[in-house]
Amino acid sequence: MMRFASNSILFVTLTLFVLIGTLNFKVCDGQRLNGLKMKNFYRKSCPKVDVEKIVQEITWKNAATDASLGAKILRIHYHDCFVRGCDASLLLDPTPNQAAPVEKQARPNLSLSRFEVIDEIKTRLEQECPGIVSCADILALAARDAVSFQFQKQMWKVPLGRRDGTVSIASEAVADLPSASSNFTTLQELFDRKKLDTVDLVALSGAHTIGLTRCGVISRRLFNFTGNGDTDPSIDPAFADILKAQCAGANGNVLEMDPGSSESFDGHYYKNLNENKGVFQSDAALLTNRFSKSLARRFERDNVFFANFARSMINMGIVEVLTRKDQGEIRKDCRFVN
């Protein structure tokens, strides 16, 4: 994994992002895209239609009637990329003759939803340009567009050229996905495996600024943290009392992941976090490391968060991608291999 020589160099990098202060993020010169292309990938293979425009139109149409779509599609993209890379293996449905459960059937993925949005996009693109646009590229674009709907502009560029994987195994999702109860060491190890750095960890955690969770995910943290009927001491006591009142006796109750701003993509998550009001143990874990804690302070500023989130979404989106013709396939249906 390529690492910065020191934290001081990384702080300089962050400063540059602050000075840029723009949503139209550009990949730094020399950044490896693992065989993907930043623009015009489908111009020759699908010349009669604008692939990105079609993805945006369908995604924004759905986002207009579902304020939670950004969180839902973004989460699918995250969970896909951390298992076998960004190959749309998470989109595969179980089949009667499968040898083992697929990723969709893994416990961390059972609450994922809105796969039908990806299906709608794929159906349209198969009509316009059959056998050309991968489900993996569609998912990466839809995640960007679902988040960008709030701003009515693209928040980052998406490099394209991914192929679709043909293998999906539930046990790999359990092993590779960060959990809501992960400590900093575990989070860092999981991100290291994917060649993602501490800035990526803190920036991508900012996805918790939108969306909802359920009380069952944090029940132990609130009511039985060490097995003695106690509460995680890292939570602000008054905030813990609010969560306990919302969750008492009802693990199915819904909670905002960023209380007070769960439908707005912004730096508010970090403000809550820095007041010890992070909902998940994995959120609070970011404050246990000196460097990540300093990043969380800086990311309270929307422009700093947006620029670094853009960088990190590009970094995550190129993890272990399949790009050669002898790798994977271009699925005709995102739910099944050809």
Helices and strands as residue ranges (DSSP letters): H 7-20, H 51-63, H 69-81, G 89-91, G 103-105, G 107-109, H 115-128, H 135-148, H 170-176, H 184-193, H 198-205, G 206-209, E 212-214, H 215-223, H 237-247, E 254-256, H 268-274, H 281-285, G 286-288, H 290-298, H 302-317
